Amino acid sequence: MIRVLVADDQALVRGSFRLLVDTAPDLEVIGEAATGAEAVEIATSARPDVLLMDIRMPVMDGIEATRQITGSPQTADVRILILTTFDLDEYVYAALRAGASGFLLKDTPPADLLTAIRTVAAGDALLAPAVTRRLIAEFARLPQPGQQPAMTLEGITERECEVLTLIARGLSNAEIAGTLHVTMATAKTHVGRLLAKLGARDRAQLVVVAYETGLVRPG
């Protein structure tokens, strides 16, 4: 059973998501949060598998809540799906940078939402290729808050750089395998090595790394 926490400051939205999620036999809502602070508190105590996180919430917004949850050893395994009204919401990139595993539009079809929850719970990132390309290209140039050391690709092989570039462009493992003329198993191996070498949680973080190191540039 995949355990889900819903965080949104609108009770009607939370109720709608709860009703939908609870209709699936393999999913259950284990809690609701109306603020980012509540999301952090409940995530710490209940340890959900997936957290549906709104960005704009009082007390603490979804980005800071995501940062705290993914940065704590207690909740590092919680996968976070950002909920947004617009696919080019400038805050979505900041949320990915903070550790979110992907994002969903609030008008996503019900069946797609349930599939998304399962996808993220399985450890995969949820980044629709077309939306990802537009989103990252638009906002990758935004300065990162604070002066953090620049990330490098030291230790990454030439082939792994090719794979990372394709990931940043929104390609799936199957598409990467086809582009590089390798097997699906080989593509998965390259992705796994990139995750390990770069200390990334999932593909969403690999996309961030690709842009922030300058391997892939907007446009």
Secondary structure by P-SEA (a helix, b strand, c coil): cbbbbbbcccaaaaaaaaaaaaaccccccccccccaaaaaaaaaaccccccccccccccccaaaaaaaaaaccccccbbbbbbbccccccaaaaaaaacccccccccccaaaaaaaaaaaaaccccccaaaaaaaaaacccccccccccccccccccaaaaaaaaaaaacccaaaaaaaacccaaaaaaaaaaaaaaaccccaaaaaaaaaaacccccc
